[in-house]
Amino acid sequence: MELRNFHIDVPGKGTIDVDFALHFNNNSVAISEIKLHSDFDSGLPHRPQLVLHDNAWQLHVQQPVMKDNEVIIVDEYLNDDLSNEIVKRLLQIRDDAKVL
């Protein structure tokens, strides 16, 4: 396992720091333990997962929602520009690590 990080500057708003772990197994590299920290209200979850959904990698989080006086867990797949940029960078770092 190797810990990595990068940051994204969001013009006019601030910075998002992305921390994550790369796991090496034979010829594959997996990403886990993603943590997002921003110095502004980005609306992004603090601990998303990277999942393949509808043939595209996306950030995923399970959110508790109150429905009919019950708390249910709802899957949320993030597909906004900022989330997609984070996914793009995560996958590039993973792919670069495969080459090494």
Residue pairs with C-beta under 8 A, 6 or more apart in sequence:
1 21
1 22
1 23
1 24
2 21
2 22
2 24
2 97
3 19
3 20
3 21
3 22
4 19
4 20
4 21
4 22
4 93
5 17
5 18
5 19
5 20
6 17
6 18
6 89
6 93
7 15
7 16
7 17
7 18
8 15
8 16
8 18
8 82
8 85
8 86
8 89
9 15
10 16
10 38
10 40
10 42
10 82
13 40
13 42
14 38
14 39
14 40
15 38
15 39
16 36
16 37
16 38
16 42
16 44
16 82
16 86
17 36
17 37
17 38
18 34
18 35
18 36
18 86
18 89
18 90
19 33
19 34
19 35
19 37
20 31
20 32
20 33
20 34
20 35
20 90
21 31
21 32
21 33
22 29
22 30
22 31
22 93
22 94
22 97
23 29
23 30
23 31
23 32
24 97
27 98
28 98
29 94
29 97
29 98
30 94
31 50
31 90
31 94
32 49
34 47
34 48
34 49
34 50
34 59
34 90
35 46
35 47
36 42
36 44
36 45
36 46
36 47
36 48
36 86
37 46
38 44
42 82
44 59
44 78
44 82
44 83
44 86
45 59
45 61
45 63
45 76
45 78
47 61
48 59
48 60
48 61
48 78
49 59
49 60
49 61
50 57
50 58
50 59
50 60
50 87
50 90
51 57
51 58
51 60
51 77
52 58
53 60
53 77
57 87
57 90
57 91
58 77
58 78
58 79
58 83
58 84
58 87
59 77
59 78
59 83
59 86
59 87
60 75
60 76
60 77
60 78
61 75
61 76
61 78
62 73
62 74
62 75
62 76
63 73
63 74
63 76
64 71
64 72
64 73
64 74
65 71
65 72
65 73
65 74
66 72
